[in-house]
Amino acid sequence: MSDEKHRPATKLVEAGRRKEWTQGIVNPAVWRASTHLFDSCAHLKEASKNPNAGLYYGRRGAPTQWSLAEALTELEPGAAGTVLYPSGTAAIAQSLLALLHSGDKLLMVDSCYEPTRVFCATFLKRLGVETIYYDPLACADEVATLITPQTKALFLESPGSLTFEVQDVPGLAAMARAKGITSLIDNTWATPLLFPALAHVDISILAATKYVVGHSDVMIGSATARAGVFERIRTTAQRLGNCLSPDDAYLAARGLRTMGVRLKQHEAGGLAVARWLAERPEVGRVLHPAFPDCAGHELWQRDFLGSSGLFAFELKTPDAEARARLIDALSLFGIGFSWGGFESLALPIDPQSIRAHAKWPTGALVRLHIGIEDSDDLIADLDQAFAKL
Ligand SMILES: *Cc1c(COP(=O)(O)O)cnc(C)c1O
């Protein structure tokens, strides 16, 4: 178990490794279980008083899942606990369901991950919850003007999906708290290592599928929350029958141990590739929070402890076929969804069509995830691909 005063790199190693869960080996075992057995009827009766306190029933997890949840909680000072989900999308959907009732309004950042938007437009709408989109660059005072007595939650994602605008998370979260509104953030890009979000917001959500797992082989989500809110999201998850397989929890915990060193390599490679792209005559803006071209760059400098490996760039040409030729010519970059694994990825993106506040670049956009390969090899691969543009 790690200590509050330990630094994040040490917490990544120590957190969640209680002796009672590891039995003295380094990693907790994979506890596969539906039924947990009680010693007697009296034991059953006692356990029923607080089913979250220990072994009770498989849906509530066992030491493999508890260890991962505790480790994620320890990375966010101020957290009361973490709920694990079978995907990042499930974490977002269930957190919103825990907070919102018919007649409520949700303030959602316009640069959110697309399935988040789809959930609001379908499920939440059907439940009678209205979603109001706000500009990711809006300051707290501007967002405050959208609040009505029905507004119950403020959702942030910073940097935004695809377009990477950095939000004023401290300002927006403080405003929400002053108005009695629960704040949630999708913190997948930064993880708690680059932005300890719970210092500001009430719920910090990760698509752990990405950097926590780190090896492109498991889907998992997490929501880490402050006291009061944590109990609400846990109860909702239990009522919805949410659970996570111990094998997936084991792999995610294994990935978590090396997340810090991997992120350093993603950051260095990402910056090297982005700097090279910024010099190319074919390239317009580089949408990387560490670059002045990126909206909210100063907020990133103020609030974040570094950058990860995901960013986008704009080609000067709007020609989607030229963009496809460039991407198809790459050999070290896979074409595919998700990111955060050890391997590099390239994806054509067209965020214009899914935004309400449209101030996006006009050239063709490419999103890159820089893996942990040698960045000189990635740059050489991009160089030969640009020749085919
Ligand atoms: C991938 C992603 C998600 C969803 O996670 P899944 O595990 O794929 O469901 C949510 N938010 C962001 C920012 C993502 O990139």
The ligand as an SDF file (V2000), in Angstrom:
LIG
                    3D

 15 15  0  0  0  0  0  0  0  0999 V2000
  -11.5390    5.9230  -25.9670 C   0  0  0  0  0  0  0  0  0  0  0  0
  -12.1140    7.0400  -25.1990 C   0  0  0  0  0  0  0  0  0  0  0  0
  -13.2380    6.8540  -24.4120 C   0  0  0  0  0  0  0  0  0  0  0  0
  -14.0140    5.5520  -24.3690 C   0  0  0  0  0  0  0  0  0  0  0  0
  -13.3040    4.4940  -23.8540 O   0  0  0  0  0  0  0  0  0  0  0  0
  -13.6790    2.9870  -24.2990 P   0  0  0  0  0  0  0  0  0  0  0  0
  -12.9580    2.1610  -23.2910 O   0  0  0  0  0  0  0  0  0  0  0  0
  -13.1490    2.8450  -25.6890 O   0  0  0  0  0  0  0  0  0  0  0  0
  -15.1500    2.8550  -24.2280 O   0  0  0  0  0  0  0  0  0  0  0  0
  -13.7020    7.9120  -23.6710 C   0  0  0  0  0  0  0  0  0  0  0  0
  -13.1040    9.1030  -23.7270 N   0  0  0  0  0  0  0  0  0  0  0  0
  -12.0240    9.3320  -24.4680 C   0  0  0  0  0  0  0  0  0  0  0  0
  -11.4030   10.6790  -24.4660 C   0  0  0  0  0  0  0  0  0  0  0  0
  -11.4970    8.3080  -25.2490 C   0  0  0  0  0  0  0  0  0  0  0  0
  -10.4430    8.5470  -26.0270 O   0  0  0  0  0  0  0  0  0  0  0  0
  1  2  1  0
  2  3  1  0
  2 14  2  0
  3  4  1  0
  3 10  2  0
  4  5  1  0
  5  6  1  0
  6  7  2  0
  6  8  1  0
  6  9  1  0
 10 11  1  0
 11 12  2  0
 12 13  1  0
 12 14  1  0
 14 15  1  0
M  END
$$$$
